[in-house]
Amino acid sequence: MDFEIKGMEELKKQLDDLAQRAERLDGTHSIPVPELLTPSFLAGCSKFASVDEMFQASGFKIESAEDFEAIPKSELDAFIKNNTSFAGWQQMLEAAGAAWTKQQLGFE
């Protein structure tokens, strides 16, 4: 979102839009992993083109949420550390969440 000010009315409109976007983000959100780990996010931190490609390369059998939860945290963290610019899964999710929030606010 560019903030090119053409007068106070334009500034007020842009601030109102930002406030509405921020209000929609208030509270807790459940965001699917593929929506967080977008191709553009992954391109910036890994060699993977998609979250599916990343999970296939991991060697973990992931066919359900239960499968994913059963992956030992240390093994998942090791895979992420060796194949992305992050030290572990949680750090990657936090960065992806921040990128998602910026996009939702219109900053990207």
N, C-alpha and C positions, 0 to 999 in steps of 0.2 A: 504494500500500500504506500503510495507516494503522498507526501504531505506538502503539496504545492498550494500555498495560501494565496487566494485571489480576493480576499476580504474576510471580514468577520463572519459573514453568513456561511461562506464555504468552510471556514474553520469549525464553526458550530456543527455543520452537517457531518464533517469527518469525525469529530469527537463523539457525536451522537451515535454514529455507525460503530465506532470502536467500543463505546459503552454497551451497545446492544450485543455485539459479538462477545464481549467479556461476560456479560450477564448470562448468555447461553452456556458459557463454560463453567459457571459457578456450580459447585457441588462435586459429586463423585461421578465419574464416567467409566464405563466398561467399553474399551476400544479393542476390537479384534487385532491380533498380532499382525496380520497382513496389512491392516490399515495403518499401523504404526511403522512397520518395517517396509516402507514403500520402496519401489525400485530406485528412486532417486536418493533416498536415505542410504540404502545399501550400497549404491554406487560410490558414495562418498566415504564409506568406511570398510568396504570389503571388495572381493572380486565377484560377488554374487549378483545376478540380475533380478532375483526374486527371492522371497522368503521360502518358497517351495524348493528352489534350487539349493538354498542354504541348508535347509533341513535334510534334503536328500543327500547332500555331501557330508552331513554329520555322521551318517551311518546309524543313527538312532531310528528305531521303528516308531513312527509317529502317525498313527491313524485315528487317534482320538485325544481328547483333553486328558484322559486318564493315562494314556501312553506318555504324553509329554510330562505330566506330573511325576511319573515313575522314573524319569531320567535322573540319575544322581547329579546333584547340583555341581559337585566338583568336576564331573565329566563334561557337563554343559559349559561351565565356566572355562575349562581348558580348551574346548572347541572354539568358543567365542574369542578367547585370548589369542589362539593360534591362527585364526582366520579373519579377524576384524581388527579394527584399531582400538577396541575396547578391552578392558581387563577382565570383564565377565558379563554374564547375562543381565544382571541388574543394572549395571552401568549403561549397557546398550539400550535397555528399555527406557531408562531415565532420559538419555539423549534423544531417543526417538519420541518420547512424550513431549519433551521441550520443543522439538521441531514440529510436531503435530499441533501443539498449542499456538506456536507462532503462525502456522499456516491458517489455523482457525480464526486468529485475530486479524488476518489479512496482511501480515508482515512478510509473507513469502508468496 
